[in-house]
């Protein structure tokens, strides 16, 4: 689930950037993207907590290194793309 939320955050960040280029209002896209980024982080840690509660240590050792790298990519991409539209000067 967290992967879909992270990809959704990046998609809305790209929509935010496209709207800014076309001089349209972007605050809703930015809000949705940053909200999805937050939900992605929450879902990722919830998944890890469930594995700890179930004492599924082998699943944690197998999945966390890969998942944390993909999570980092989704979060950084969302933040960078949203920051471009935030700091772009209007003509």
Buried (B, 14 or more C-beta within 10 A) or exposed (E): EBBEBBBBBBBBBBBBBEBBEEEEEBEEBBEBBBBBBBBBBEBBEEBBEEBEEEEEEEBBEEBBEEBEEBBEEBBEBBBEBBEEBEEEEEE
